[in-house]
Amino acid sequence: MTTDTLSDVLRSVRLRGAVFYWLSCGEEWAVEAPPAKEIAGAVNPGAEHVMEYHVITKGSGWAAIVGEPPVRLETGDTVMFPHGDAHVMSSAPGIQPTRMRRDWIYATRKDPKPIPVVFRTLTEFTYGEPAPESPTNVACGFLGCDLRPFNPLIATLPRLLHLPAAGEGTWISQVMRQAVNASQNKRPGGNAVLERISEMMFVDAIRRYVERLPEASSGWLAGLRDRHVGRALALIHENPARTWTIDTLADEIALSRSAFYERFVRLIGQPPMQYLTQWRMQAAANLLRQSHAPIASIALDVGYESEAAFARAFKRLVGTPPASWRRIQNRQ
């Protein structure tokens, strides 16, 4: 049930991946990436939220949010920054990094991807030329997604998500390295393969993160894993148009009304009916974007008998009436 609901959300928020840089690093190197929101327009145009990730395909290194303790990375490890924090990648902690400037990132946004970046010294790098053999290679990419009307996933993720290569993660660096090679050699479909790998990697990362969450965790992902709350979330996602109440949901999952309500709020952080409304608006947004169905028909599909009531609810959450929102989306 967890997998289905998670997949439902991932599809609805339009996950879009891109591998942007292929770093070749010497024995000593350090680079600081700016906050993702500063460069989102260059690396993932049109995305409401952008996350950066790095895969160590050869060698080792360290990763840290600026001002926070670093994490050791080995060959095959992946590190992600779900909230878009400025961060440093380096060969060792404490090295003064070269900052990737916002203007340079925008200036190279139309160059063929992934852009080879060769760190020759701590303060000097070149780009756009074939990378020489080096001790460390890092694939750097970005993932964009929607935050509105409703994306419960991002807020529940840590600021730094480290995924060791051991076990199920071993495929990532191998496939990434092969895909980068195909793209650099101009083989047909190379860039599309890189985009899909980025998205697959994110889905795999979230699945693995859920599996290792401590038992006492809270948040949307912890709610998915909970036997009762996860079932309630799945019911809401499977049939948002049903006239759900706290009582009907509690009956379906075999809990008392009070026990269900307390458990849902403790794990998800909001009441069940508020969650239902927000998911209905997300489902409606997908229908508005992907179909030409009348607003009244979409209202019925997500559980509103009145088009006016649906329009009020949509505008209250999104800030724009559904018809206007659809026109804006169609122009993008």
Backbone hydrogen bonds, N-H to C=O, Kabsch-Sander energy under -0.5 kcal/mol:
donor,donor_aa,acceptor,acceptor_aa,energy
5,T,1,M,-2.1
6,L,2,T,-2.6
7,S,3,T,-2.6
8,D,4,D,-2.2
9,V,5,T,-2.0
10,L,6,L,-2.6
11,R,7,S,-2.4
12,S,8,D,-1.8
13,V,9,V,-1.8
14,R,11,R,-1.1
15,L,10,L,-0.9
16,R,144,G,-2.6
18,A,142,F,-2.0
20,F,18,A,-0.6
20,F,140,C,-2.0
21,Y,140,C,-2.2
22,W,115,I,-2.3
23,L,138,V,-3.0
24,S,117,V,-2.7
25,C,23,L,-0.5
25,C,136,T,-2.8
26,G,119,F,-0.7
31,V,89,M,-3.0
32,E,98,T,-2.7
33,A,31,V,-0.5
33,A,87,H,-3.0
36,A,84,G,-2.0
38,E,35,P,-1.6
39,I,35,P,-0.6
39,I,36,A,-1.1
40,A,36,A,-0.9
42,A,39,I,-1.4
43,V,39,I,-2.2
44,N,40,A,-2.5
47,A,44,N,-1.9
49,H,145,C,-1.8
51,M,143,L,-2.8
52,E,81,F,-0.8
53,Y,141,G,-2.5
54,H,79,V,-2.3
55,V,139,A,-2.4
56,I,77,D,-2.3
57,T,55,V,-1.0
57,T,137,N,-1.4
58,K,137,N,-1.4
61,G,73,L,-2.3
62,W,90,S,-2.7
63,A,71,V,-2.2
64,A,88,V,-1.9
66,V,86,A,-2.0
68,E,65,I,-2.9
71,V,63,A,-3.0
73,L,61,G,-3.2
76,G,56,I,-4.1
77,D,74,E,-2.5
78,T,163,L,-2.2
79,V,54,H,-2.3
80,M,161,L,-2.4
81,F,52,E,-2.4
84,G,81,F,-2.0
87,H,33,A,-1.5
88,V,64,A,-3.1
89,M,31,V,-2.6
90,S,62,W,-2.2
91,S,29,W,-2.8
95,I,92,A,-1.0
98,T,30,A,-2.5
100,M,32,E,-2.7
101,R,99,R,-0.8
105,I,101,R,-2.0
106,Y,102,R,-2.2
107,A,103,D,-2.2
108,T,104,W,-1.6
109,R,106,Y,-1.2
111,D,108,T,-1.7
115,I,20,F,-3.6
117,V,22,W,-2.2
118,V,126,T,-3.1
119,F,24,S,-2.6
119,F,117,V,-0.6
120,R,118,V,-1.0
120,R,124,E,-1.4
121,T,124,E,-1.8
126,T,118,V,-2.2
128,G,116,P,-1.9
136,T,25,C,-1.5
137,N,58,K,-1.8
138,V,23,L,-1.8
139,A,55,V,-2.4
140,C,21,Y,-2.8
140,C,138,V,-0.5
141,G,53,Y,-2.4
142,F,18,A,-3.1
143,L,51,M,-2.8
144,G,16,R,-3.4
145,C,49,H,-2.2
146,D,13,V,-2.6
151,N,147,L,-0.5
156,T,153,L,-1.2
157,L,154,I,-1.8
161,L,80,M,-2.8
162,H,160,L,-0.6
163,L,78,T,-3.3
163,L,161,L,-0.5
169,G,166,A,-1.1
170,T,167,G,-1.4
171,W,168,E,-0.6
172,I,169,G,-1.1
173,S,169,G,-0.6
174,Q,170,T,-0.9
175,V,171,W,-2.6
176,M,172,I,-2.7
177,R,173,S,-2.5
178,Q,174,Q,-1.9
179,A,175,V,-2.6
180,V,176,M,-2.6
181,N,177,R,-2.0
182,A,178,Q,-2.1
183,S,179,A,-2.4
184,Q,180,V,-2.8
185,N,181,N,-1.8
186,K,183,S,-1.5
187,R,182,A,-2.5
190,G,187,R,-1.9
193,V,189,G,-2.2
194,L,190,G,-1.9
195,E,191,N,-2.1
196,R,192,A,-2.3
197,I,193,V,-2.5
198,S,194,L,-2.1
199,E,195,E,-1.8
200,M,196,R,-2.8
201,M,197,I,-2.9
202,F,198,S,-1.9
203,V,199,E,-2.2
204,D,200,M,-2.6
205,A,201,M,-2.6
206,I,202,F,-2.4
207,R,203,V,-2.2
208,R,204,D,-2.4
209,Y,205,A,-2.3
210,V,206,I,-2.4
211,E,207,R,-1.8
212,R,208,R,-1.0
213,L,210,V,-1.3
217,S,214,P,-1.9
219,G,267,L,-3.0
223,G,219,G,-2.3
224,L,220,W,-2.1
225,R,221,L,-1.6
226,D,222,A,-1.2
230,G,226,D,-2.2
231,R,227,R,-0.9
232,A,228,H,-2.0
233,L,229,V,-2.7
234,A,230,G,-2.1
235,L,231,R,-2.2
236,I,232,A,-2.2
237,H,233,L,-2.5
238,E,234,A,-2.6
239,N,235,L,-1.9
242,R,239,N,-1.3
244,W,242,R,-2.4
249,L,245,T,-2.2
250,A,246,I,-2.4
251,D,247,D,-2.4
252,E,248,T,-2.0
253,I,249,L,-1.6
254,A,251,D,-0.9
255,L,250,A,-2.3
260,F,256,S,-2.7
261,Y,257,R,-2.4
262,E,258,S,-2.4
263,R,259,A,-2.2
264,F,260,F,-2.8
265,V,261,Y,-2.4
266,R,262,E,-2.2
267,L,263,R,-1.9
268,I,264,F,-3.1
269,G,264,F,-0.6
269,G,265,V,-1.5
275,Y,271,P,-2.0
276,L,272,P,-2.5
277,T,273,M,-2.0
278,Q,274,Q,-2.1
279,W,275,Y,-2.7
280,R,276,L,-2.4
281,M,277,T,-1.9
282,Q,278,Q,-1.8
283,A,279,W,-2.7
284,A,280,R,-2.4
285,A,281,M,-2.3
286,N,282,Q,-1.9
287,L,283,A,-1.8
288,L,284,A,-2.8
289,R,285,A,-2.1
290,Q,286,N,-2.4
291,S,287,L,-1.7
298,I,294,P,-2.1
299,A,295,I,-2.5
300,L,296,A,-1.7
301,D,297,S,-2.0
302,V,298,I,-1.4
303,G,300,L,-1.4
304,Y,299,A,-3.0
305,E,303,G,-0.5
310,F,306,S,-2.0
311,A,307,E,-2.7
312,R,308,A,-2.2
313,A,309,A,-2.1
314,F,310,F,-2.8
315,K,311,A,-2.4
316,R,312,R,-2.2
317,L,313,A,-1.6
318,V,314,F,-3.1
319,G,314,F,-0.5
319,G,315,K,-1.9
325,W,321,P,-2.6
326,R,322,P,-2.4
327,R,323,A,-1.8
328,I,324,S,-2.2
329,Q,325,W,-2.4
330,N,326,R,-2.2
331,R,327,R,-1.1
331,R,328,I,-0.5
332,Q,328,I,-0.7
332,Q,329,Q,-0.8
